[in-house]
Amino acid sequence: MSADKVVLALDGMGGDQAPDVVVGGAAIARERYPGTTYLLFGDPARLKPLVDKHKGLASSVEIVLAEDVVTGEDKPSFALRRRRKSSMSLAVQAAAEGRADSVVSAGNTGALLAISMVAMRMLPGAHRPALASFMPTSRGETVMLDLGANVECDAGNLAEFSVMGSVFAQALLGLDKPRVGLLNVGSEELKGHEELRQAAAWLRREGAPILFHGFVEGNDIGRGLVDVVVTDGFTGNVALKAIEGTAKLYTGFVREAFRSSTLAKIGYLFASGALTKMIKRADPRRYNGGVFLGLDGICVKSHGGTDALGFAYAIGVANDLVRYDYKSKLVDGLARLKQITAAADVPATPALQASGGAE
């Protein structure tokens, strides 16, 4: 892979509206990343007509037969054992074997995590993968992890996630030294459970591989107080869904308000430009593309219900991580963290145990 040429493996049949959204997303992304080519896994009879609809896309796409599909109802263990010829499994395998630089899928999250963990393994120094993504804040964008890959985390996991999130923010947000915060019930050093306090103590040590801000609270996320918010997968997934639900609630309130009277409708005509700008700023499609950080490979998870534009943004995340050489930078950061924890006589983190995924 050169700086100008990237090969991405796409799960052509994964997602609520596949394969249309997948092919449409590749067509949109092709304009931004003309040097990127795609291995598109799935049913050629369905994929080829869609590819041919987009002028010039066929020259960037190689369709690869996949005889099976991972469904949204498949349990991770079932998908891992019984869906080995699925579009998801074959796409992940292509990335794991080096035939592609990354894999992008909008399919079943838990299945994608399980298949990727087995095929790609973990990077040196990483014990668990963390699902990371980014979201809009009042100051720009903030990375958040874990968003559901690990229900329970110890101090070692949280410290590793902090390093992973920092490197991810450097790659995706272009930040030199992202500020990292641990999500807690208060900002004081004595707040929170022992795992949080221990992780914070390591990250405050001299020589830590990140710029550690300290503890942050839930209302600090939207403020953009830090560039990276780190927590366990249970809390992270609940927080993410709460933020998404609140955003939809207030969007609905605004629409209802402007429909409530003739005067309100007239007011909408004057405010429509500003409202369009606001809606575009908060458009969830712009922030589509979660990544399982810590794997020895790049695996991007698109939201299953996204449209072609949203899938194109997920492809963009994969491109940016490949071009940034994120894996080597993450290995370096994790090695520095290991030195700090070893110096503090920290016991080794337990071996990874599957903990399921969350959409």
LUMGURO-911513 format. One record per residue (C-alpha): residue in three letters; x, y, z. Coordinates in nm, 4 decimals. Example, Ala and Ser with C-alpha at 12.3 -4.5 7.8 and 13.67 -1.06 7.14 Angstrom:
# LUMGURO-911513
<rec residu="ALA" px="1.2300" py="-0.4500" pz="0.7800"/>
<rec residu="SER" px="1.3670" py="-0.1060" pz="0.7140"/>
END
This chain:
# LUMGURO-911513
<rec residu="MET" px="0.0000" py="0.0000" pz="0.0000"/>
<rec residu="SER" px="0.1422" py="0.3366" pz="-0.1018"/>
<rec residu="ALA" px="0.0487" py="0.6787" pz="0.0281"/>
<rec residu="ASP" px="-0.1792" py="0.7266" pz="-0.2718"/>
<rec residu="LYS" px="-0.3229" py="0.3767" pz="-0.3071"/>
<rec residu="VAL" px="-0.5472" py="0.2045" pz="-0.0537"/>
<rec residu="VAL" px="-0.7422" py="-0.1202" pz="-0.0908"/>
<rec residu="LEU" px="-1.0554" py="-0.1587" pz="0.1196"/>
<rec residu="ALA" px="-1.2587" py="-0.4761" pz="0.1704"/>
<rec residu="LEU" px="-1.6316" py="-0.4017" pz="0.1795"/>
<rec residu="ASP" px="-1.8987" py="-0.6287" pz="0.3234"/>
<rec residu="GLY" px="-2.1367" py="-0.5809" pz="0.0327"/>
<rec residu="MET" px="-2.4295" py="-0.7602" pz="0.1958"/>
<rec residu="GLY" px="-2.4074" py="-0.6220" pz="0.5506"/>
<rec residu="GLY" px="-2.6562" py="-0.3644" pz="0.6777"/>
<rec residu="ASP" px="-3.0265" py="-0.2868" pz="0.6703"/>
<rec residu="GLN" px="-3.0203" py="-0.1507" pz="0.3150"/>
<rec residu="ALA" px="-2.7375" py="-0.3521" pz="0.1629"/>
<rec residu="PRO" px="-2.6145" py="-0.3868" pz="-0.1017"/>
<rec residu="ASP" px="-2.7502" py="-0.0572" pz="-0.2435"/>
<rec residu="VAL" px="-2.6083" py="0.1586" pz="0.0350"/>
<rec residu="VAL" px="-2.2668" py="-0.0103" pz="0.0239"/>
<rec residu="VAL" px="-2.2223" py="0.0388" pz="-0.3500"/>
<rec residu="GLY" px="-2.3647" py="0.3907" pz="-0.3356"/>
<rec residu="GLY" px="-2.1274" py="0.4773" pz="-0.0528"/>
<rec residu="ALA" px="-1.8285" py="0.3513" pz="-0.2503"/>
<rec residu="ALA" px="-1.9346" py="0.5671" pz="-0.5444"/>
<rec residu="ILE" px="-1.9532" py="0.8788" pz="-0.3249"/>
<rec residu="ALA" px="-1.6226" py="0.8025" pz="-0.1501"/>
<rec residu="ARG" px="-1.4497" py="0.7490" pz="-0.4841"/>
<rec residu="GLU" px="-1.4690" py="1.1223" pz="-0.5533"/>
<rec residu="ARG" px="-1.2826" py="1.2067" pz="-0.2318"/>
<rec residu="TYR" px="-1.0384" py="0.9140" pz="-0.2464"/>
<rec residu="PRO" px="-0.9662" py="0.8525" pz="-0.6174"/>
<rec residu="GLY" px="-0.6665" py="0.6321" pz="-0.5336"/>
<rec residu="THR" px="-0.8740" py="0.3854" pz="-0.3318"/>
<rec residu="THR" px="-0.9908" py="0.0563" pz="-0.4797"/>
<rec residu="TYR" px="-1.2379" py="-0.1912" pz="-0.3355"/>
<rec residu="LEU" px="-1.2797" py="-0.5635" pz="-0.2913"/>
<rec residu="LEU" px="-1.6583" py="-0.5927" pz="-0.2786"/>
<rec residu="PHE" px="-1.7774" py="-0.9193" pz="-0.1240"/>
<rec residu="GLY" px="-2.1242" py="-1.0579" pz="-0.1854"/>
<rec residu="ASP" px="-2.3632" py="-1.1835" pz="-0.4513"/>
<rec residu="PRO" px="-2.2290" py="-1.0788" pz="-0.7968"/>
<rec residu="ALA" px="-2.5778" py="-1.1027" pz="-0.9479"/>
<rec residu="ARG" px="-2.6946" py="-0.8259" pz="-0.7134"/>
<rec residu="LEU" px="-2.3733" py="-0.6257" pz="-0.6895"/>
<rec residu="LYS" px="-2.2685" py="-0.5905" pz="-1.0541"/>
<rec residu="PRO" px="-2.5842" py="-0.4101" pz="-1.1773"/>
<rec residu="LEU" px="-2.5508" py="-0.1637" pz="-0.8896"/>
<rec residu="VAL" px="-2.1826" py="-0.0996" pz="-0.9622"/>
<rec residu="ASP" px="-2.2562" py="-0.0478" pz="-1.3316"/>
<rec residu="LYS" px="-2.5096" py="0.2240" pz="-1.2478"/>
<rec residu="HIS" px="-2.2300" py="0.4501" pz="-1.1218"/>
<rec residu="LYS" px="-2.0104" py="0.5852" pz="-1.3992"/>
<rec residu="GLY" px="-1.6491" py="0.4809" pz="-1.3617"/>
<rec residu="LEU" px="-1.6992" py="0.2852" pz="-1.0393"/>
<rec residu="ALA" px="-1.6387" py="-0.0524" pz="-1.2036"/>
<rec residu="SER" px="-1.2754" py="0.0404" pz="-1.2676"/>
<rec residu="SER" px="-1.2206" py="0.0735" pz="-0.8904"/>
<rec residu="VAL" px="-1.4157" py="-0.2333" pz="-0.7768"/>
<rec residu="GLU" px="-1.3423" py="-0.6047" pz="-0.7857"/>
<rec residu="ILE" px="-1.6506" py="-0.8089" pz="-0.6983"/>
<rec residu="VAL" px="-1.5686" py="-1.1228" pz="-0.4990"/>
<rec residu="LEU" px="-1.8217" py="-1.4040" pz="-0.4628"/>
<rec residu="ALA" px="-1.9520" py="-1.4689" pz="-0.1119"/>
<rec residu="GLU" px="-2.2028" py="-1.7505" pz="-0.0819"/>
<rec residu="ASP" px="-2.3497" py="-1.6555" pz="0.2541"/>
<rec residu="VAL" px="-2.4618" py="-1.3540" pz="0.4604"/>
<rec residu="VAL" px="-2.4412" py="-1.2766" pz="0.8314"/>
<rec residu="THR" px="-2.7898" py="-1.1729" pz="0.9424"/>
<rec residu="GLY" px="-2.8808" py="-0.9246" pz="1.2116"/>
<rec residu="GLU" px="-3.0219" py="-1.2075" pz="1.4227"/>
<rec residu="ASP" px="-2.7087" py="-1.4245" pz="1.4139"/>
<rec residu="LYS" px="-2.5317" py="-1.4660" pz="1.7448"/>
<rec residu="PRO" px="-2.1580" py="-1.3909" pz="1.7305"/>
<rec residu="SER" px="-2.0647" py="-1.7543" pz="1.8024"/>
<rec residu="PHE" px="-2.2961" py="-1.8796" pz="1.5270"/>
<rec residu="ALA" px="-2.1620" py="-1.6294" pz="1.2737"/>
<rec residu="LEU" px="-1.8059" py="-1.7230" pz="1.3639"/>
<rec residu="ARG" px="-1.8605" py="-2.0977" pz="1.3220"/>
<rec residu="ARG" px="-2.1285" py="-2.1231" pz="1.0551"/>
<rec residu="ARG" px="-2.0901" py="-1.8121" pz="0.8352"/>
<rec residu="ARG" px="-1.7317" py="-1.8637" pz="0.7192"/>
<rec residu="LYS" px="-1.8276" py="-1.8093" pz="0.3560"/>
<rec residu="SER" px="-2.0298" py="-1.4959" pz="0.4296"/>
<rec residu="SER" px="-1.9507" py="-1.1556" pz="0.2817"/>
<rec residu="MET" px="-1.8531" py="-1.0319" pz="0.6275"/>
<rec residu="SER" px="-1.6168" py="-1.3197" pz="0.7054"/>
<rec residu="LEU" px="-1.4447" py="-1.3083" pz="0.3675"/>
<rec residu="ALA" px="-1.4045" py="-0.9300" pz="0.3804"/>
<rec residu="VAL" px="-1.2486" py="-0.9478" pz="0.7269"/>
<rec residu="GLN" px="-1.0209" py="-1.2297" pz="0.6136"/>
<rec residu="ALA" px="-0.9005" py="-1.0219" pz="0.3190"/>
<rec residu="ALA" px="-0.7940" py="-0.7450" pz="0.5576"/>
<rec residu="ALA" px="-0.6382" py="-0.9911" pz="0.8025"/>
<rec residu="GLU" px="-0.4316" py="-1.1535" pz="0.5266"/>
<rec residu="GLY" px="-0.3109" py="-0.8224" pz="0.3840"/>
<rec residu="ARG" px="-0.5052" py="-0.8380" pz="0.0577"/>
<rec residu="ALA" px="-0.6865" py="-0.5268" pz="0.1798"/>
<rec residu="ASP" px="-0.5720" py="-0.2477" pz="0.4122"/>
<rec residu="SER" px="-0.8998" py="-0.2318" pz="0.6041"/>
<rec residu="VAL" px="-1.2504" py="-0.3760" pz="0.6193"/>
<rec residu="VAL" px="-1.5761" py="-0.1801" pz="0.6365"/>
<rec residu="SER" px="-1.9086" py="-0.3403" pz="0.7275"/>
<rec residu="ALA" px="-2.2563" py="-0.2200" pz="0.8252"/>
<rec residu="GLY" px="-2.3520" py="-0.5681" pz="0.9422"/>
<rec residu="ASN" px="-2.4148" py="-0.7326" pz="1.2784"/>
<rec residu="THR" px="-2.1854" py="-0.5603" pz="1.5339"/>
<rec residu="GLY" px="-2.1311" py="-0.8540" pz="1.7663"/>
<rec residu="ALA" px="-2.0588" py="-1.0890" pz="1.4760"/>
<rec residu="LEU" px="-1.8163" py="-0.8419" pz="1.3203"/>
<rec residu="LEU" px="-1.6282" py="-0.8070" pz="1.6494"/>
<rec residu="ALA" px="-1.6049" py="-1.1829" pz="1.7025"/>
<rec residu="ILE" px="-1.4947" py="-1.2568" pz="1.3458"/>
<rec residu="SER" px="-1.2401" py="-0.9740" pz="1.3478"/>
<rec residu="MET" px="-1.0907" py="-1.0756" pz="1.6824"/>
<rec residu="VAL" px="-1.0280" py="-1.4300" pz="1.5612"/>
<rec residu="ALA" px="-0.9000" py="-1.3312" pz="1.2167"/>
<rec residu="MET" px="-0.6903" py="-1.0279" pz="1.3102"/>
<rec residu="ARG" px="-0.5906" py="-1.1004" pz="1.6718"/>
<rec residu="MET" px="-0.4800" py="-0.8202" pz="1.9039"/>
<rec residu="LEU" px="-0.1976" py="-0.5715" pz="1.8653"/>
<rec residu="PRO" px="0.1010" py="-0.6114" pz="2.0999"/>
<rec residu="GLY" px="0.0135" py="-0.4413" pz="2.4279"/>
<rec residu="ALA" px="-0.3631" py="-0.4476" pz="2.3711"/>
<rec residu="HIS" px="-0.5786" py="-0.6944" pz="2.5632"/>
<rec residu="ARG" px="-0.9290" py="-0.5968" pz="2.4552"/>
<rec residu="PRO" px="-1.0696" py="-0.4162" pz="2.1526"/>
<rec residu="ALA" px="-1.2684" py="-0.0989" pz="2.2150"/>
<rec residu="LEU" px="-1.5366" py="0.0399" pz="1.9867"/>
<rec residu="ALA" px="-1.4595" py="0.4072" pz="1.9248"/>
<rec residu="SER" px="-1.6320" py="0.6804" pz="1.7282"/>
<rec residu="PHE" px="-1.6578" py="1.0587" pz="1.7373"/>
<rec residu="MET" px="-1.9409" py="1.3046" pz="1.7843"/>
<rec residu="PRO" px="-2.0061" py="1.6793" pz="1.7546"/>
<rec residu="THR" px="-1.9542" py="1.9087" pz="2.0532"/>
<rec residu="SER" px="-1.9731" py="2.2833" pz="2.1096"/>
<rec residu="ARG" px="-1.5986" py="2.3069" pz="2.0413"/>
<rec residu="GLY" px="-1.5685" py="2.0689" pz="1.7452"/>
<rec residu="GLU" px="-1.5593" py="1.6897" pz="1.7709"/>
<rec residu="THR" px="-1.4826" py="1.4487" pz="2.0526"/>
<rec residu="VAL" px="-1.3807" py="1.0827" pz="2.0348"/>
<rec residu="MET" px="-1.5574" py="0.8450" pz="2.2722"/>
<rec residu="LEU" px="-1.4815" py="0.4832" pz="2.3661"/>
<rec residu="ASP" px="-1.5722" py="0.2142" pz="2.4568"/>
<rec residu="LEU" px="-1.9175" py="0.2245" pz="2.3009"/>
<rec residu="GLY" px="-2.0232" py="-0.1316" pz="2.3701"/>
<rec residu="ALA" px="-1.7543" py="-0.3908" pz="2.3016"/>
<rec residu="ASN" px="-1.6740" py="-0.4530" pz="2.6721"/>
<rec residu="VAL" px="-1.9411" py="-0.4420" pz="2.9397"/>
<rec residu="GLU" px="-1.6879" py="-0.4553" pz="3.2246"/>
<rec residu="CYS" px="-1.3360" py="-0.3101" pz="3.2255"/>
<rec residu="ASP" px="-1.0498" py="-0.3085" pz="3.4748"/>
<rec residu="ALA" px="-0.7954" py="-0.0296" pz="3.5241"/>
<rec residu="GLY" px="-0.5581" py="-0.1775" pz="3.2682"/>
<rec residu="ASN" px="-0.8302" py="-0.1826" pz="3.0039"/>
<rec residu="LEU" px="-0.9232" py="0.1805" pz="3.0701"/>
<rec residu="ALA" px="-0.5596" py="0.2904" pz="3.0502"/>
<rec residu="GLU" px="-0.5155" py="0.1052" pz="2.7199"/>
<rec residu="PHE" px="-0.8365" py="0.2547" pz="2.5840"/>
<rec residu="SER" px="-0.7008" py="0.5993" pz="2.6703"/>
<rec residu="VAL" px="-0.3950" py="0.5388" pz="2.4527"/>
<rec residu="MET" px="-0.6097" py="0.3935" pz="2.1735"/>
<rec residu="GLY" px="-0.8463" py="0.6907" pz="2.1815"/>
<rec residu="SER" px="-0.5600" py="0.9390" pz="2.1755"/>
<rec residu="VAL" px="-0.4065" py="0.7857" pz="1.8632"/>
<rec residu="PHE" px="-0.7516" py="0.7604" pz="1.7025"/>
<rec residu="ALA" px="-0.8118" py="1.1318" pz="1.7665"/>
<rec residu="GLN" px="-0.4751" py="1.2182" pz="1.6153"/>
<rec residu="ALA" px="-0.5645" py="1.0255" pz="1.3001"/>
<rec residu="LEU" px="-0.9276" py="1.1296" pz="1.2582"/>
<rec residu="LEU" px="-0.9326" py="1.4792" pz="1.4049"/>
<rec residu="GLY" px="-0.5798" py="1.5862" pz="1.3128"/>
<rec residu="LEU" px="-0.4881" py="1.6734" pz="1.6720"/>
<rec residu="ASP" px="-0.1251" py="1.6743" pz="1.7808"/>
<rec residu="LYS" px="-0.1834" py="1.6129" pz="2.1521"/>
<rec residu="PRO" px="-0.5474" py="1.5225" pz="2.2221"/>
<rec residu="ARG" px="-0.6697" py="1.5821" pz="2.5765"/>
<rec residu="VAL" px="-0.7983" py="1.2580" pz="2.7288"/>
<rec residu="GLY" px="-1.0502" py="1.2312" pz="3.0132"/>
<rec residu="LEU" px="-1.1938" py="0.9359" pz="3.2053"/>
<rec residu="LEU" px="-1.5729" py="0.9516" pz="3.2421"/>
<rec residu="ASN" px="-1.6659" py="0.9576" pz="3.6111"/>
<rec residu="VAL" px="-1.9400" py="1.0697" pz="3.8487"/>
<rec residu="GLY" px="-1.7339" py="1.3740" pz="3.9433"/>
<rec residu="SER" px="-1.4114" py="1.5512" pz="3.8530"/>
<rec residu="GLU" px="-1.2485" py="1.5169" pz="4.1957"/>
<rec residu="GLU" px="-0.9591" py="1.2717" pz="4.2238"/>
<rec residu="LEU" px="-1.1274" py="1.0670" pz="4.4977"/>
<rec residu="LYS" px="-1.4540" py="1.0139" pz="4.3027"/>
<rec residu="GLY" px="-1.5426" py="0.6888" pz="4.1265"/>
<rec residu="HIS" px="-1.4563" py="0.3226" pz="4.1739"/>
<rec residu="GLU" px="-1.1093" py="0.1819" pz="4.2290"/>
<rec residu="GLU" px="-1.0531" py="0.0836" pz="3.8641"/>
<rec residu="LEU" px="-1.1058" py="0.4432" pz="3.7505"/>
<rec residu="ARG" px="-0.8796" py="0.5868" pz="4.0181"/>
<rec residu="GLN" px="-0.6046" py="0.3349" pz="3.9433"/>
<rec residu="ALA" px="-0.6180" py="0.4021" pz="3.5684"/>
<rec residu="ALA" px="-0.6002" py="0.7752" pz="3.6375"/>
<rec residu="ALA" px="-0.2979" py="0.7268" pz="3.8625"/>
<rec residu="TRP" px="-0.1065" py="0.5477" pz="3.5844"/>
<rec residu="LEU" px="-0.2016" py="0.8041" pz="3.3237"/>
<rec residu="ARG" px="-0.0821" py="1.0882" pz="3.5474"/>
<rec residu="ARG" px="0.2664" py="0.9382" pz="3.5806"/>
<rec residu="GLU" px="0.5619" py="1.1066" pz="3.4160"/>
<rec residu="GLY" px="0.6264" py="0.9651" pz="3.0696"/>
<rec residu="ALA" px="0.2637" py="0.8644" pz="3.0063"/>
<rec residu="PRO" px="0.1975" py="0.8390" pz="2.6308"/>
<rec residu="ILE" px="-0.1064" py="1.0696" pz="2.6391"/>
<rec residu="LEU" px="-0.2058" py="1.4179" pz="2.7531"/>
<rec residu="PHE" px="-0.4299" py="1.3248" pz="3.0460"/>
<rec residu="HIS" px="-0.6840" py="1.5831" pz="3.1605"/>
<rec residu="GLY" px="-0.8303" py="1.3864" pz="3.4503"/>
<rec residu="PHE" px="-1.1903" py="1.2912" pz="3.5264"/>
<rec residu="VAL" px="-1.4824" py="1.4344" pz="3.3301"/>
<rec residu="GLU" px="-1.8579" py="1.4147" pz="3.3877"/>
<rec residu="GLY" px="-2.1417" py="1.3374" pz="3.1478"/>
<rec residu="ASN" px="-2.2259" py="1.7024" pz="3.0847"/>
<rec residu="ASP" px="-1.8630" py="1.7665" pz="2.9840"/>
<rec residu="ILE" px="-1.9012" py="1.5491" pz="2.6728"/>
<rec residu="GLY" px="-2.1173" py="1.7980" pz="2.4809"/>
<rec residu="ARG" px="-1.9045" py="2.0879" pz="2.6042"/>
<rec residu="GLY" px="-1.6001" py="1.9407" pz="2.4338"/>
<rec residu="LEU" px="-1.3981" py="1.9774" pz="2.7530"/>
<rec residu="VAL" px="-1.1637" py="1.7024" pz="2.6313"/>
<rec residu="ASP" px="-1.0899" py="1.5536" pz="2.2897"/>
<rec residu="VAL" px="-1.1229" py="1.1908" pz="2.4030"/>
<rec residu="VAL" px="-1.3711" py="1.0505" pz="2.6564"/>
<rec residu="VAL" px="-1.2883" py="0.7029" pz="2.7906"/>
<rec residu="THR" px="-1.5223" py="0.4690" pz="2.9769"/>
<rec residu="ASP" px="-1.6363" py="0.1057" pz="2.9874"/>
<rec residu="GLY" px="-1.8630" py="-0.0308" pz="2.7150"/>
<rec residu="PHE" px="-2.1737" py="-0.0459" pz="2.9322"/>
<rec residu="THR" px="-2.1562" py="0.3193" pz="3.0361"/>
<rec residu="GLY" px="-2.0367" py="0.4327" pz="2.6937"/>
<rec residu="ASN" px="-2.3194" py="0.2654" pz="2.5061"/>
<rec residu="VAL" px="-2.5819" py="0.4020" pz="2.7471"/>
<rec residu="ALA" px="-2.4332" py="0.7523" pz="2.7182"/>
<rec residu="LEU" px="-2.4228" py="0.7351" pz="2.3391"/>
<rec residu="LYS" px="-2.7848" py="0.6210" pz="2.3099"/>
<rec residu="ALA" px="-2.8938" py="0.8897" pz="2.5572"/>
<rec residu="ILE" px="-2.7154" py="1.1587" pz="2.3534"/>
<rec residu="GLU" px="-2.8653" py="1.0327" pz="2.0272"/>
<rec residu="GLY" px="-3.2127" py="1.0127" pz="2.1796"/>
<rec residu="THR" px="-3.1905" py="1.3627" pz="2.3239"/>
<rec residu="ALA" px="-3.0773" py="1.5023" pz="1.9884"/>
<rec residu="LYS" px="-3.3764" py="1.3430" pz="1.8137"/>
<rec residu="LEU" px="-3.6101" py="1.4681" pz="2.0868"/>
<rec residu="TYR" px="-3.5030" py="1.8309" pz="2.0492"/>
<rec residu="THR" px="-3.5060" py="1.8080" pz="1.6691"/>
<rec residu="GLY" px="-3.8670" py="1.6973" pz="1.6990"/>
<rec residu="PHE" px="-3.9452" py="1.9831" pz="1.9379"/>
<rec residu="VAL" px="-3.8043" py="2.2372" pz="1.6898"/>
<rec residu="ARG" px="-4.0078" py="2.0946" pz="1.4021"/>
<rec residu="GLU" px="-4.3255" py="2.0962" pz="1.6086"/>
<rec residu="ALA" px="-4.2627" py="2.4539" pz="1.7181"/>
<rec residu="PHE" px="-4.2299" py="2.5811" pz="1.3607"/>
<rec residu="ARG" px="-4.5495" py="2.4008" pz="1.2596"/>
<rec residu="SER" px="-4.7522" py="2.5271" pz="1.5539"/>
<rec residu="SER" px="-4.8913" py="2.8442" pz="1.3919"/>
<rec residu="THR" px="-4.8907" py="3.0553" pz="1.0789"/>
<rec residu="LEU" px="-4.6587" py="3.3062" pz="1.2455"/>
<rec residu="ALA" px="-4.4188" py="3.0254" pz="1.3381"/>
<rec residu="LYS" px="-4.4171" py="2.9034" pz="0.9779"/>
<rec residu="ILE" px="-4.3309" py="3.2530" pz="0.8600"/>
<rec residu="GLY" px="-4.0528" py="3.2638" pz="1.1182"/>
<rec residu="TYR" px="-3.9179" py="2.9397" pz="0.9750"/>
<rec residu="LEU" px="-3.8682" py="3.1093" pz="0.6380"/>
<rec residu="PHE" px="-3.6323" py="3.3592" pz="0.8015"/>
<rec residu="ALA" px="-3.4570" py="3.0980" pz="1.0177"/>
<rec residu="SER" px="-3.4320" py="2.8188" pz="0.7585"/>
<rec residu="GLY" px="-3.0728" py="2.8989" pz="0.6628"/>
<rec residu="ALA" px="-2.9496" py="2.8819" pz="1.0213"/>
<rec residu="LEU" px="-3.1540" py="2.5680" pz="1.0889"/>
<rec residu="THR" px="-3.0116" py="2.3960" pz="0.7819"/>
<rec residu="LYS" px="-2.6615" py="2.4784" pz="0.9022"/>
<rec residu="MET" px="-2.7397" py="2.3388" pz="1.2473"/>
<rec residu="ILE" px="-2.8914" py="2.0193" pz="1.1096"/>
<rec residu="LYS" px="-2.5916" py="1.9645" pz="0.8839"/>
<rec residu="ARG" px="-2.3545" py="2.0180" pz="1.1762"/>
<rec residu="ALA" px="-2.5314" py="1.7521" pz="1.3819"/>
<rec residu="ASP" px="-2.6040" py="1.5121" pz="1.0930"/>
<rec residu="PRO" px="-2.5210" py="1.1637" pz="1.2347"/>
<rec residu="ARG" px="-2.4080" py="1.0477" pz="0.8914"/>
<rec residu="ARG" px="-2.1049" py="1.2758" pz="0.9196"/>
<rec residu="TYR" px="-1.9930" py="1.0830" pz="1.2286"/>
<rec residu="ASN" px="-2.0629" py="0.7350" pz="1.0972"/>
<rec residu="GLY" px="-1.7848" py="0.4815" pz="1.1248"/>
<rec residu="GLY" px="-1.6931" py="0.3232" pz="1.4570"/>
<rec residu="VAL" px="-1.3606" py="0.1417" pz="1.4821"/>
<rec residu="PHE" px="-1.2591" py="-0.1621" pz="1.6872"/>
<rec residu="LEU" px="-0.9352" py="-0.0210" pz="1.8251"/>
<rec residu="GLY" px="-0.6663" py="-0.2596" pz="1.9451"/>
<rec residu="LEU" px="-0.7001" py="-0.5208" pz="1.6718"/>
<rec residu="ASP" px="-0.3999" py="-0.6055" pz="1.4559"/>
<rec residu="GLY" px="-0.5888" py="-0.4654" pz="1.1607"/>
<rec residu="ILE" px="-0.8358" py="-0.1889" pz="1.0830"/>
<rec residu="CYS" px="-1.2025" py="-0.2817" pz="1.1126"/>
<rec residu="VAL" px="-1.4613" py="-0.0064" pz="1.0638"/>
<rec residu="LYS" px="-1.8218" py="-0.0583" pz="1.1718"/>
<rec residu="SER" px="-2.0816" py="0.1489" pz="0.9901"/>
<rec residu="HIS" px="-2.4239" py="0.1991" pz="1.1453"/>
<rec residu="GLY" px="-2.6555" py="-0.0653" pz="1.0058"/>
<rec residu="GLY" px="-2.9322" py="0.1794" pz="0.9182"/>
<rec residu="THR" px="-2.7230" py="0.4451" pz="0.7452"/>
<rec residu="ASP" px="-2.7646" py="0.5610" pz="0.3861"/>
<rec residu="ALA" px="-2.5053" py="0.5835" pz="0.1069"/>
<rec residu="LEU" px="-2.3648" py="0.9140" pz="0.2315"/>
<rec residu="GLY" px="-2.3224" py="0.7751" pz="0.5815"/>
<rec residu="PHE" px="-2.1476" py="0.4655" pz="0.4474"/>
<rec residu="ALA" px="-1.9174" py="0.6912" pz="0.2440"/>
<rec residu="TYR" px="-1.8130" py="0.8616" pz="0.5673"/>
<rec residu="ALA" px="-1.7338" py="0.5198" pz="0.7191"/>
<rec residu="ILE" px="-1.5157" py="0.4472" pz="0.4162"/>
<rec residu="GLY" px="-1.3479" py="0.7814" pz="0.4812"/>
<rec residu="VAL" px="-1.2644" py="0.6743" pz="0.8377"/>
<rec residu="ALA" px="-1.0973" py="0.3595" pz="0.7039"/>
<rec residu="ASN" px="-0.8999" py="0.5599" pz="0.4495"/>
<rec residu="ASP" px="-0.7796" py="0.8107" pz="0.7062"/>
<rec residu="LEU" px="-0.6617" py="0.5423" pz="0.9496"/>
<rec residu="VAL" px="-0.4709" py="0.3569" pz="0.6790"/>
<rec residu="ARG" px="-0.3004" py="0.6715" pz="0.5505"/>
<rec residu="TYR" px="-0.2118" py="0.7850" pz="0.9022"/>
<rec residu="ASP" px="-0.0367" py="0.4522" pz="0.9774"/>
<rec residu="TYR" px="-0.2381" py="0.4344" pz="1.2961"/>
<rec residu="LYS" px="-0.1365" py="0.0791" pz="1.3890"/>
<rec residu="SER" px="0.2352" py="0.1500" pz="1.4310"/>
<rec residu="LYS" px="0.1639" py="0.4636" pz="1.6346"/>
<rec residu="LEU" px="-0.0746" py="0.2707" pz="1.8578"/>
<rec residu="VAL" px="0.1823" py="-0.0037" pz="1.9204"/>
<rec residu="ASP" px="0.4363" py="0.2606" pz="2.0258"/>
<rec residu="GLY" px="0.1868" py="0.4220" pz="2.2655"/>
<rec residu="LEU" px="0.0881" py="0.0901" pz="2.4227"/>
<rec residu="ALA" px="0.4542" py="-0.0015" pz="2.4704"/>
<rec residu="ARG" px="0.5132" py="0.3239" pz="2.6612"/>
<rec residu="LEU" px="0.2066" py="0.2520" pz="2.8767"/>
<rec residu="LYS" px="0.3394" py="-0.0959" pz="2.9541"/>
<rec residu="GLN" px="0.6671" py="0.0532" pz="3.0771"/>
<rec residu="ILE" px="0.4783" py="0.2812" pz="3.3157"/>
<rec residu="THR" px="0.2540" py="0.0092" pz="3.4567"/>
<rec residu="ALA" px="0.5462" py="-0.2325" pz="3.4866"/>
<rec residu="ALA" px="0.7440" py="0.0258" pz="3.6803"/>
<rec residu="ALA" px="0.4486" py="0.0567" pz="3.9176"/>
<rec residu="ASP" px="0.4516" py="-0.3222" pz="3.9688"/>
<rec residu="VAL" px="0.1096" py="-0.3616" pz="3.8092"/>
<rec residu="PRO" px="-0.0254" py="-0.7148" pz="3.7617"/>
<rec residu="ALA" px="-0.0863" py="-0.8239" pz="3.4024"/>
<rec residu="THR" px="-0.4270" py="-0.7615" pz="3.2511"/>
<rec residu="PRO" px="-0.6273" py="-1.0867" pz="3.2249"/>
<rec residu="ALA" px="-0.6553" py="-1.2494" pz="2.8856"/>
<rec residu="LEU" px="-0.9382" py="-1.1286" pz="2.6683"/>
<rec residu="GLN" px="-1.2764" py="-1.2849" pz="2.7221"/>
<rec residu="ALA" px="-1.5552" py="-1.2341" pz="2.4700"/>
<rec residu="SER" px="-1.8057" py="-0.9906" pz="2.6109"/>
<rec residu="GLY" px="-2.0372" py="-0.9334" pz="2.3173"/>
<rec residu="GLY" px="-2.1072" py="-0.6219" pz="2.1161"/>
<rec residu="ALA" px="-2.3743" py="-0.3581" pz="2.1021"/>
<rec residu="GLU" px="-2.5218" py="-0.1858" pz="1.7985"/>
END
